[in-house]
Amino acid sequence: MITIYGRANSSNVQLVMWAVGELGLAHERLDYGYGHASTRSPEYLAMNPMGLVPVLRDGDVLMFESAAILRYLGARYGDADFWPPDPAVRGPIDTWAEWGKTTFAPAVGGIFFGTVRTPKQRQDPEQIASAGKALATVARILSERLETLAYVGGDRFSFADIAVGHQMHRYFTLDWDRPDLPALSAYYARLQERPAYRKHAMVSYEALRGID
Ligand SMILES: N[C@@H](CCC(=O)N[C@@H](CS)C(=O)NCC(=O)O)C(=O)O
């Protein structure tokens, strides 16, 4: 039985939970982090010295860092579509997984922090506009790729779609000057056909409003 420590409205927890759901793994999720059990206790810090969610325990395997957890789950439990065994096939797909976590997610984060986490009276229209410009730039890059591919790695759903797509609900529901990118909208619709996506990655962030 896999245990995931982390609140459901954390995007990094959503990334891990969506993977667990896609892979059909028996699991329990325990509510830790903002508004829930403390991640500052000695017991929690012994699992993750950063005091952040998520943490995953799978038997003797204990991990933090959601992207590392995603790759661990893919390598251990994924089929050849989800986690291609050939490094020459997986490498280029992993490029997009890395891009999702290190480029796309922080760009969505700029809007998320500017318009949701920052209390209304302290929101900065200039910061939001500049974050919007940065997000639109990377969204266009992704959308261009998705004009010819159904999924970020090619014609099959893979771990890279989780690394990129776990931010798509926020991308499409946050209040910002979103560019009209039909290929990206079609991708979001495609993700919503997946039960594990709907269950784990389309989670309300209302409880996080104004708590920066
Ligand atoms: N690089 C880490 C970042 C983890 C992270 O920043 N987690 C946030 C939630 S998304 C957190 O723990 N926030 C504090 C809290 O919930 O108490 C990862 O990908 O797992």
The ligand as an ORCA input file, in Angstrom:
! r2SCAN-3c Opt
* xyz 0 1
  N       9.790     20.836     -5.387
  C       8.779     20.341     -4.483
  C       7.909     21.525     -4.050
  C       6.916     21.138     -2.984
  C       6.064     22.311     -2.544
  O       6.393     23.488     -2.776
  N       4.953     21.994     -1.863
  C       4.051     23.038     -1.379
  C       2.635     22.779     -1.900
  S       2.504     22.770     -3.652
  C       3.994     22.988      0.141
  O       4.392     22.010      0.763
  N       3.502     24.074      0.782
  C       3.450     24.180      2.209
  C       2.271     23.522      2.844
  O       1.335     23.042      2.201
  O       2.253     23.473      4.091
  C       7.955     19.245     -5.164
  O       7.787     19.299     -6.380
  O       7.507     18.308     -4.479
*
